[in-house]
């Protein structure tokens, strides 16, 4: 933990060396999330709501996915850039060091520019929070959604890196899980219909951190089980981690 | 006089055709992505069909055609060979070549866009034409409209290339490629109707955007294809495409000539 803190301040300092570049990228990230927000605002102005959800409820589910995504990406960057690490032989150096592999990949990159996205998510929260009954339970549920969501997004990056062991280069369709989940998470996942919801419940458990707890938060479901569904999404970490370990065993260096 | 451009086109075209595995993976992504968009619009359509600016079939056609032509029009496909040349300082070599730099880069960009689109469009059509009823891609054009559509696709590609040339020329100055490209890509993706079609914009913004170069990109051919643009509106939209293509090329050439006069070559 102490070592990670050291890496953290190192990455922060090095990215702050190029302030203009950092500002541009962070602003670009902000704009990217903002264009999704604008699109949803335009649609809601036109239609009022969708799938039985009001404007505030939709904004809330978007903010949760957005915040979870940005936190997951800030810390998961090392795994996102894994194809480069494999390609230039950097991973070989990691293997010979006496620290856990996962830890080293985790610490190899931290992407502070995603703070641009996180800021926006917080601003949307500020907009919808007045409409929510802020009981301690509800605060707990929101924190749980964001925390488990971040870990889930993080595990997508680990999965992406694990696939790289076999393909040696990044696969575009893995972006469906990351950027796709962010982009389409602008609406509660139930809006996309029964089939998509089932897929996002049992295969890629994104609905567990967004749709089901939202039902509890908005008083549609009284059962407390709906509030703690995000915890079950963490089961997804197990196969991702196992797959990464499996890939690591099969790893053949590309040379450098 | 055009021979070097054709040679360049052939090289870039075959070069881009090499990445077939990447195209296949990308295809799957685009297909899933398009389907999610359609499902979302279907939900909004159930909410209130009257608030839709076009029919549901037209919206579906817009989205499938957008996915099919994504690599032709989308502005977030940057040509690494050009930004790399600027940032590494190899632009010095480009300048000694006996070929007009603007034309050379524009040909490079256009060829790789066309090559990638050739690989991706057909499979998307193959699936989208055979989907069950509300999600199926339908064609409602007659022969004359089809000809205008083809012309509009070409103009669209021209405007998109001329616009990305402006971004590359900016990068010559700022040397902050990644940030500028990201901001340009994100803003234009939204304004060209990449996230929601321009007819879904609020009225005031829509009027402004319709006159901007952004509407002269993917928006125009897609709305011709789905039958949203007809008669006078169609003529005006295609006219604006011609205008913006000419304007952006002239602006790009002037800016490029000026920035090359006092270029500082980076690196050694």
Interface residues (C-beta under 8 A of the other chain):
Chain A: X20 X21 X23 X24 X25 X27 X28 X29 X31 X32 X35 X36 X38 X39 X42 X43 X45 X46 X47 X48 X49 X50 X51 X171 X172 X173 X175 X176 X180 X183 X184 X187 X191 X192 X193 X196
Chain B: X22 X25 X26 X28 X29 X32 X33 X36 X39 X40 X42 X43 X44 X47 X48 X51 X176 X178 X179 X180 X182 X183 X186 X187 X189 X190 X195 X196 X200 X201 X202
